[in-house]
């Protein structure tokens, strides 16, 4: 049985007429890293909220279908029970900072304290999580004195320290530079390899192609397509439905029309494009 199992999930926010999610059927295996794509209003954040239990326990509204994670069903669980298995990092890290702590170290420890984790266990868990995301040097800083990218790292670390079974990330690198983005993707990939299941909403095609196991494209609250990263990210279906595509994919697609791209598959990353065009030159 799939670790994450959504069956015919349809959800409508209060006082709205159009469902934010429509007939979502999705199964994710334990330890799988799934990336989610979609334009504004496609339902990406709502899918994150549904997986994290905020839909419908916090946002209310009308929901049908079933959502199961780690053998638990959302409708039969409280939010307090649900968050022990699922961790969510919000799109805006400012919304995740508690405001109750003075330092980054204390902020990351806050969730462990709330769950009654023994004091002797808290410090090593926080220190290990901060090493993992490379923010040890920020330990004594105020969370509010950090840049947006640094706050996103703190938000991610505060979730990782809880050791959730399912990690849900809503555009966790939106305020990071390329170096920070690569590091975060690397951390998330490592977590998946160690058995943590990951669902990440992202728009950065190259990083998705390099690190994710599967890609899901959402449009108007429905799954438009899903599959292996290279299959989805180079598909004509995405281009026809207004999704952004990698510059390397669009360049190779035009080159193919002129007979300059000989490979059967299109590239998503720079390395794939260089290898493809180099092969043409031989």
Residue pairs with C-beta under 8 A, 6 or more apart in sequence:
1 71
2 27
2 28
2 29
3 28
3 29
3 30
3 32
3 69
3 70
3 165
3 166
3 197
4 26
4 27
4 28
4 51
4 68
4 69
4 166
4 197
4 199
5 26
5 27
5 28
5 66
5 67
5 68
5 69
6 24
6 25
6 26
6 27
6 50
6 65
6 66
6 67
6 68
7 25
7 65
7 66
7 68
8 23
8 24
8 25
8 64
8 65
8 66
9 21
9 23
9 24
9 25
9 26
9 50
9 63
9 64
9 65
9 66
9 67
10 19
10 21
10 22
10 23
10 24
10 63
10 64
10 65
11 19
11 20
11 21
11 46
11 50
11 55
11 56
11 61
11 62
11 63
11 64
12 18
12 19
12 20
12 61
12 62
12 63
13 20
13 46
13 59
13 61
14 59
14 60
14 61
16 61
18 221
19 221
20 43
20 46
20 221
21 43
21 46
21 47
21 50
21 221
21 222
22 43
22 220
22 221
22 222
23 65
23 222
24 47
24 50
24 65
24 221
24 222
24 223
25 223
26 216
26 223
28 34
28 197
28 199
29 197
30 165
30 195
30 197
31 192
31 193
31 194
31 195
31 196
31 197
32 192
32 197
32 198
32 213
32 214
33 188
33 189
33 192
33 198
33 200
33 211
33 212
33 213
33 214
34 198
34 199
34 200
34 212
34 213
34 214
34 215
34 216
35 200
35 201
35 202
35 208
35 212
35 214
35 215
35 216
35 229
36 44
36 47
36 199
36 200
36 201
36 202
36 215
36 216
36 217
36 218
37 44
37 201
37 202
37 203
37 208
37 215
37 216
37 217
37 218
37 232
37 238
37 243
38 44
38 201
38 217
38 218
38 219
38 243
39 219
39 242
39 243
41 220
42 218
42 219
42 220
42 221
43 218
43 220
43 221
43 222
44 170
44 201
44 218
45 91
45 170
45 201
46 55
46 221
47 199
47 201
47 218
48 88
48 168
48 169
48 170
48 199
48 201
49 55
49 58
49 59
49 88
50 63
50 67
50 74
51 67
51 69
51 86
51 88
51 166
51 168
51 199
52 82
52 83
52 86
52 87
52 88
52 168
53 74
53 77
53 79
53 82
53 83
53 86
54 79
54 88
55 61
55 63
56 62
56 63
57 74
57 78
57 79
57 82
58 79
63 75
66 73
66 74
66 75
67 73
67 74
67 75
68 74
69 82
69 85
69 86
69 165
69 166
70 85
70 165
70 166
72 81
72 82
72 85
74 82
84 115
84 164
85 164
85 165
85 166
86 164
86 165
86 166
86 168
87 159
87 160
87 162
87 164
87 166
87 167
87 168
88 159
88 168
88 169
88 170
89 96
89 152
89 155
89 156
89 159
89 167
89 168
89 169
89 170
89 172
90 96
90 155
90 170
91 170
91 171
91 174
91 201
93 148
93 151
93 152
93 154
93 155
93 175
94 151
96 155
96 158
97 107
97 143
97 144
97 151
97 154
97 155
98 107
98 110
100 110
101 107
101 109
101 110
101 143
102 142
103 139
103 140
103 141
103 142
103 143
104 130
104 135
104 138
104 139
104 140
104 141
104 142
104 143
104 146
104 154
105 126
105 130
105 139
105 140
107 143
107 154
107 158
108 126
108 129
108 130
108 154
108 157
108 158
108 161
109 122
109 123
109 126
109 161
110 158
111 158
111 161
111 162
112 121
112 122
112 125
112 126
112 161
112 162
113 122
115 162
117 125
125 161
125 163
126 161
127 136
129 157
129 160
129 161
130 136
130 138
130 139
130 157
132 157
132 160
132 187
132 190
133 153
133 156
133 157
133 160
133 183
133 184
133 187
134 153
134 183
135 150
135 153
135 154
135 157
138 146
138 150
138 153
138 154
143 151
143 154
146 154
147 175
148 175
149 173
149 175
149 176
149 177
149 180
151 175
152 172
152 173
152 174
152 175
152 176
152 184
153 176
153 180
153 184
155 172
156 169
156 172
156 184
156 187
159 167
160 167
160 187
160 191
164 196
165 196
165 197
166 196
166 197
166 198
166 199
167 188
167 191
167 196
167 197
167 198
167 199
168 198
168 199
168 200
169 188
169 198
169 199
169 200
169 201
169 202
170 201
171 201
171 202
171 203
172 184
172 188
172 200
172 202
173 180
173 181
173 184
173 185
173 202
173 204
173 207
176 184
181 204
181 207
182 207
185 207
185 210
185 211
186 211
188 198
188 200
188 211
189 211
191 198
192 198
192 213
200 212
202 208
203 244
205 233
205 244
205 245
205 246
205 249
205 268
206 246
206 248
206 268
206 269
206 270
208 215
208 229
208 233
208 268
209 229
209 230
209 233
209 246
209 268
209 269
209 272
210 269
212 229
213 228
213 229
214 226
214 227
214 228
214 229
215 226
215 227
215 228
215 229
215 232
215 233
216 223
216 225
216 226
216 232
217 223
217 224
217 225
217 226
217 232
217 237
217 238
217 241
217 243
218 224
219 241
224 237
224 238
224 241
225 232
225 235
225 237
225 238
226 232
229 268
230 265
230 268
232 238
233 245
233 246
233 249
233 268
234 245
234 249
234 265
234 266
234 267
234 268
238 245
239 245
246 267
246 268
246 269
248 267
248 268
248 269
248 270
248 272
248 273
249 266
249 267
249 268
251 273
252 261
252 266
252 267
252 273
252 276
252 277
253 261
253 266
255 261
255 277
256 266
260 277
260 280
261 276
261 277
261 280
262 276
262 279
262 280
263 276
263 279
267 273
267 275
267 276
